[in-house]
Amino acid sequence: MPTGKGFDYKRTLISVTGLAVLFLVLILVNIIVSYAAIRWDVTEDDIYSLSEGTRHILSDLKQPVAIKFFYSKSNPDIPANIKVYAKHVEDFLSEYRRQGKGRITVEMIDPKPDSDEEEWAQRYGVEPMRTGGARIYCGLVFLAADQEDVIPWLDPAQEQMLEYDITRIIQGLQTTEKKVVGIISSLPIFGTKGRVMPGQAPGEEWLFIREMKKTYDIKEISPLAQKIDMPLDLLMVVYPKHISPRLEYAIDQYVLSGGNALIFVDPLCISDREQGQQSFLRSSGDSLKRVFKAWGIAMDPAKAVVDFGQPTRVRTGNRGAEDNPLMVSARGNSFNREDVVTAGLETMLFPVAGAIEKLEDADSEFEPLASSSTNAGLTEAFNAYLGLEAIKRKFAPAGQPFHMAVRIRGTFKTAFPEGCPESEDAGDKPEGTPQGPHLAKGKGKATVIVVSDADMLADQFYVHRGNFFGLSVSQMFNDNLTFLSNAAEILTGSDDLIGLRSRGKLERPFTVVLELKKKAQERWLSKEKELVRRIEETNRKLRQLEAQKDGSQKMILSSEQEAEIARFREERQKINRELKNVRKNLRADIERLGATLKALNIFLVPSLVCVAGVLFAIYRQRKVKRK
């Protein structure tokens, strides 16, 4: 068969066959990859990956857990941020299903209006959000054997707590038994038993005790006890004033045995019935001084934090009001946003708190949870009785924050190397210890959260009570109770749950744009300050000119005043034009940045592909010529 001079059928057939084979190989590779469990999370905070603690918890599951994701996917009125977050939750749940290896099942359910699915969502307690009359569901239901739990609404604002919330519920569904919490306190937190104290009705338990009893098995341990002889999942110590050395030793040995503890001390406890101007030196801060030193922390029991950056507005005796810096309203950056205990908190009230610091030679982990602002210092606690003016006179800002709540973790050494102290009632030293063999060093790592204020647990410092048509109504006005709930929840969980951190956010800010806005705001504020200065200067000159006039001219503007007013108006117009230019330049900078990013996205990648194609073509042409 004749062939053209410049045409090679054999080479063409080989090329076509090669392309067909390549095409088939690509299809096969795509099919294989689609079945392969290959995932690569390249986000900065690994927002699509489960932490090591969660993976360990999932590997030890005894009861299978079914997760039902009720999400109104077909609703056209879903806000864009909810839609994006729901997709992220769906992807995240697929990680739980994959890591659960058959023990975790995930079911997506679209509760359309008036459907059986919507009825089930309402039965489980999934709460809808209403937009224009339509109900939008976005919640999770967890089922294991005969137990269930629910996240009624997945709030995008709580995105950083997503992994912790899901893992906590999954772990909690593995048992039906309540965790046991033992509480030691020198305050009447279990009821005043007929003795009236300010802010508390006779015989009434403090609110946090009633709330904890809903979740935990609460055991009261007398501050006069000599030992801790019951198995506990968590030990709480609230204002341990005048506890015996043997009880302090029992606390020491409990932590060394691997027990977790939540401790509230106070340099000046307002809720203490015995506390007064004559007994202010009897604080609780020195009751655990020995064990604090063994744990690598210290708190001066006679010093209180004065925070003029975060004062609390309080009423005074003469029906006035003042900003009291001894009552610290921690908020915003005062909280550790990387720790699940405080990541979601907005504000906490610390009435007369101490300052907790890490000792230089301590080898334990030390993590601040809540701190003062940098415009803070320390003062003698008894200055609380001397008034605000006395505090102001002696105030010297330290230029650094003071820590009012911290978390410490480590394998601690005993604060009692000589063993159990002698009993106060008996002169001889006992042969054994109240809770077994003496431990000189911890059996393993323990976690302790220490708060330098006990009054924050008193009802009047976090809840308003009222009466509505005969019903008792309580309204929380800060996150004190939420902090306690988070801390207890963390400390009664496993080490894996304690190790979980808050996660990064899916929505990342445009840092360059934020920086541009910050610079523009600085220029704006400088111009505004200049305008205010000009106004004050003009008013001063007008008052001077007014003072120079006689009585008959008081109601008439002088020529000098008119000229000064006209000059000010010109200056004001000039500054207003400059402010407009600041706004215009900011918009121009942002638009220029946006245009640059668009150009890179539209032209850069295609250009690089074209350049690569041209280079490859040149390479092939030279290779053919060499043949």
Beta strands, then each sheet from edge to edge (+ up, - down):
strand 1: 65-71
strand 2: 104-109
strand 3: 129-131
strand 4: 134-136
strand 5: 138-144
strand 6: 147-151
strand 7: 180-185
strand 8: 217-221
strand 9: 234-238
strand 10: 261-264
strand 11: 297-299
strand 12: 303-307
strand 13: 312-315
strand 14: 321-324
strand 15: 327-331
strand 16: 347-351
strand 17: 356-358
strand 18: 365-371
strand 19: 376-380
strand 20: 403-410
strand 21: 446-451
strand 22: 463-468
strand 23: 471-476
sheet 1: 2+ 1+ 5- 6+
sheet 2: 3+ 4-
sheet 3: 8+ 7+ 9+ 10+ 21+ 20- 18+
sheet 4: 11+ 17-
sheet 5: 12+ 19-
sheet 6: 13+ 14-
sheet 7: 15+ 16-
sheet 8: 22+ 23-
end
